[in-house]
Amino acid sequence: MSGKQTVDALKRLASEGPHAVSALSWTDDGLKVIGVSTGSVDVRIDLADLDRFSVALCELATTCRTAPVIDDARAWLSDHAAVAIRSLGFLEEPLAVWELDGDEGIAQLRSSPPLREGDDVTYWEVVIRCDDRPSATIARYHWAPGLPERERVIYPATFAQIGRMVAALEQALTCEE
């Protein structure tokens, strides 16, 4: 359900303008930030731009509205990472666990294999955290020799793709497939 609510908010923003979306703000570097609350998760979308049917996505984040009891963080992260990998199977590259640290409460998933163009590497990264309110973020990154560190890539996505990503991250946090 959260995916559909997110798509509806994006459509309202595109057709009616900023006043139509109550949870809209801007970052210091000019990104539009859209917030959508659903029954089970809060969604935050950081956008560089949008038009009638698509967005220029910087990052998408979901946070659980309720705090589940997590007895074994490593097992919880492992289970939820597996759901994320299955739920996000529609992305360009498949995901795999890059890092899983129960003590830190974090699972990091990346494209495996990443997109390679010569020495340049572009990949998806999903970070799942099991804090007081578990959360998951997804963003696309690029790295090339000579860059001091990776750069976040602006990713063109249709509203429907964003809705699928939101639904997949919600599934990953709630383990409801």
ZIDAWO-V556054 format. One record per pair of residues at least 12 apart in sequence whose C-alpha atoms are under 10 Angstrom apart, sorted by the first residue. I is the first residue (numbers start at 1). J is the second residue. Records with the same first field share a line. If there is no record, write none. Layout:
# ZIDAWO-V556054
I = J ; J
This chain:
# ZIDAWO-V556054
1 = 38 ; 39 ; 40 ; 163 ; 166 ; 167 ; 170
2 = 36 ; 37 ; 38 ; 39 ; 40 ; 41 ; 42 ; 43 ; 62 ; 163 ; 164 ; 165 ; 166 ; 167 ; 168 ; 169 ; 170
3 = 36 ; 38 ; 43 ; 159 ; 160 ; 161 ; 162 ; 163 ; 164 ; 165 ; 166 ; 167 ; 168 ; 169 ; 170
4 = 38 ; 159 ; 160 ; 162 ; 163 ; 164 ; 166 ; 167
5 = 36 ; 37 ; 38 ; 43 ; 163 ; 166 ; 167
6 = 34 ; 35 ; 36 ; 37 ; 38 ; 43 ; 44 ; 45 ; 159 ; 160 ; 162 ; 163 ; 164 ; 166 ; 167
7 = 36 ; 53 ; 54 ; 158 ; 159 ; 160 ; 161 ; 162 ; 163 ; 164 ; 166
8 = 36 ; 159 ; 160 ; 163
9 = 21 ; 22 ; 23 ; 34 ; 35 ; 36 ; 159
10 = 34 ; 36 ; 45 ; 50 ; 51 ; 52 ; 53 ; 54 ; 55 ; 158 ; 159 ; 160 ; 162 ; 163
11 = 50 ; 51 ; 52 ; 53 ; 54 ; 159
12 = 52
13 = 34 ; 50 ; 51 ; 52
14 = 50 ; 51 ; 52 ; 53 ; 54 ; 55
15 = 51 ; 52 ; 53
18 = 32 ; 34
21 = 34 ; 35 ; 36
22 = 34 ; 35 ; 36
23 = 35 ; 36 ; 37 ; 44
24 = 36 ; 44 ; 45
25 = 46
26 = 46 ; 47 ; 48
27 = 46 ; 47
29 = 48
30 = 46 ; 47 ; 48 ; 49
31 = 45 ; 46 ; 47 ; 48 ; 49 ; 56 ; 57 ; 58
32 = 45 ; 46 ; 47 ; 48 ; 49 ; 50 ; 57 ; 58
33 = 45 ; 46 ; 47 ; 48 ; 58 ; 59 ; 60
34 = 46 ; 47 ; 60
35 = 61 ; 62
36 = 62
37 = 62 ; 63 ; 64 ; 65
38 = 64 ; 65
39 = 64 ; 65 ; 66
40 = 62 ; 63 ; 64 ; 65 ; 66 ; 170 ; 173 ; 174
41 = 61 ; 62 ; 63 ; 64 ; 65 ; 66 ; 133 ; 134 ; 135 ; 166 ; 167 ; 169 ; 170 ; 173 ; 174
42 = 61 ; 62 ; 63 ; 64 ; 65 ; 135 ; 166 ; 170
43 = 60 ; 61 ; 62 ; 63 ; 64 ; 135 ; 136 ; 137 ; 166 ; 169 ; 170
44 = 59 ; 60 ; 61 ; 62 ; 63 ; 137 ; 166
45 = 57 ; 58 ; 59 ; 60 ; 61 ; 62 ; 137 ; 138 ; 162 ; 166
46 = 58 ; 59 ; 60 ; 61 ; 139 ; 154
47 = 59 ; 60 ; 154 ; 155 ; 156
48 = 154 ; 155 ; 156
49 = 154 ; 156
50 = 156 ; 157 ; 158 ; 159
51 = 158 ; 159
52 = 158 ; 159
53 = 157 ; 158 ; 159 ; 160
54 = 156 ; 157 ; 158 ; 159 ; 160 ; 161 ; 162
55 = 154 ; 155 ; 156 ; 157 ; 158 ; 159 ; 161 ; 162
56 = 153 ; 154 ; 155 ; 156 ; 157 ; 158
57 = 138 ; 139 ; 140 ; 153 ; 154 ; 155 ; 156 ; 157 ; 158 ; 162
58 = 138 ; 139 ; 140 ; 141 ; 152 ; 153 ; 154 ; 155 ; 156
59 = 137 ; 138 ; 139 ; 140 ; 152 ; 153 ; 154 ; 155
60 = 126 ; 136 ; 137 ; 138 ; 139 ; 162 ; 165 ; 166 ; 169
61 = 126 ; 127 ; 128 ; 135 ; 136 ; 137 ; 138 ; 139 ; 165 ; 166 ; 169 ; 170
62 = 128 ; 134 ; 135 ; 136 ; 137 ; 138 ; 165 ; 166 ; 167 ; 169 ; 170 ; 172 ; 173
63 = 128 ; 129 ; 130 ; 131 ; 133 ; 134 ; 135 ; 136 ; 137 ; 169 ; 170 ; 173
64 = 130 ; 131 ; 132 ; 133 ; 134 ; 135 ; 136 ; 170 ; 173 ; 174
65 = 133 ; 134 ; 135
66 = 132 ; 133 ; 134
67 = 130 ; 131 ; 132 ; 133 ; 134
68 = 130 ; 131 ; 132 ; 133 ; 134 ; 173 ; 174
69 = 132
70 = 130 ; 131 ; 132 ; 134
72 = 102 ; 103 ; 105
73 = 100 ; 101 ; 102 ; 103 ; 104 ; 105 ; 106 ; 107 ; 129 ; 130 ; 131
74 = 100 ; 101 ; 102 ; 103 ; 104 ; 105 ; 106 ; 107 ; 130
75 = 100 ; 102
76 = 102 ; 105 ; 107 ; 129 ; 130 ; 173 ; 175
77 = 100 ; 101 ; 102 ; 105 ; 106 ; 107 ; 108 ; 128 ; 129 ; 130 ; 134 ; 172 ; 173
78 = 97 ; 100 ; 101 ; 102 ; 106 ; 107 ; 128
79 = 172 ; 173 ; 175
80 = 107 ; 128 ; 129 ; 130 ; 136 ; 169 ; 171 ; 172 ; 173 ; 174 ; 175 ; 176
81 = 95 ; 96 ; 97 ; 100 ; 106 ; 107 ; 108 ; 109 ; 126 ; 127 ; 128 ; 136 ; 169 ; 172 ; 173 ; 175
82 = 95 ; 96 ; 97 ; 109 ; 172 ; 175
83 = 168 ; 169 ; 170 ; 171 ; 172 ; 173 ; 174 ; 175 ; 176 ; 177
84 = 96 ; 109 ; 126 ; 127 ; 128 ; 136 ; 165 ; 168 ; 169 ; 170 ; 171 ; 172 ; 173 ; 175 ; 177
85 = 97 ; 109 ; 110 ; 111 ; 126 ; 168 ; 169 ; 172
86 = 168 ; 171 ; 172 ; 177
87 = 164 ; 165 ; 167 ; 168 ; 169 ; 170 ; 171 ; 172 ; 175 ; 177
88 = 126 ; 164 ; 165 ; 166 ; 167 ; 168 ; 169 ; 171 ; 172
89 = 168
90 = 161 ; 164 ; 165 ; 168
91 = 111 ; 124 ; 161 ; 165
92 = 111 ; 114 ; 115 ; 123 ; 124
93 = 110 ; 111 ; 112 ; 113 ; 114 ; 115 ; 122 ; 123 ; 124
94 = 109 ; 110 ; 111 ; 112 ; 113 ; 114 ; 123 ; 124
95 = 108 ; 109 ; 110 ; 111 ; 112 ; 113 ; 114 ; 123 ; 124 ; 125 ; 126
96 = 108 ; 109 ; 110 ; 111 ; 112 ; 113 ; 125 ; 126
97 = 109 ; 110 ; 111 ; 112 ; 125 ; 126 ; 127
98 = 110 ; 111 ; 112 ; 125 ; 126 ; 127
99 = 127
100 = 127 ; 128 ; 129
101 = 129
102 = 129 ; 130
104 = 129 ; 130 ; 131
105 = 128 ; 129 ; 130 ; 131 ; 134
106 = 127 ; 128 ; 129 ; 130 ; 131 ; 134 ; 135 ; 136
107 = 126 ; 127 ; 128 ; 129 ; 130 ; 136
108 = 125 ; 126 ; 127 ; 128 ; 129 ; 136 ; 137
109 = 124 ; 125 ; 126 ; 127 ; 128 ; 138
110 = 123 ; 124 ; 125 ; 126 ; 127 ; 138 ; 139 ; 140 ; 141
111 = 123 ; 124 ; 125 ; 126 ; 140
112 = 124
114 = 142
115 = 142
116 = 142 ; 143 ; 144
117 = 144
118 = 144
119 = 143 ; 144 ; 145
120 = 142 ; 143 ; 144 ; 145
121 = 141 ; 142 ; 143 ; 144 ; 145 ; 150
122 = 140 ; 141 ; 142 ; 143 ; 144 ; 150 ; 151 ; 152 ; 153
123 = 139 ; 140 ; 141 ; 142 ; 143 ; 152 ; 153
124 = 138 ; 139 ; 140 ; 141 ; 142 ; 152 ; 153
125 = 137 ; 138 ; 139 ; 140 ; 141
126 = 138 ; 139 ; 140 ; 169
127 = 139
128 = 169 ; 172 ; 173
129 = 173
130 = 173
133 = 173
134 = 173 ; 174
135 = 169 ; 170 ; 172 ; 173
136 = 166 ; 169 ; 170 ; 172 ; 173
137 = 165 ; 166 ; 169
138 = 165 ; 166 ; 169
139 = 152 ; 153 ; 154 ; 155
140 = 152 ; 153 ; 154 ; 155
141 = 153 ; 154 ; 155
142 = 154
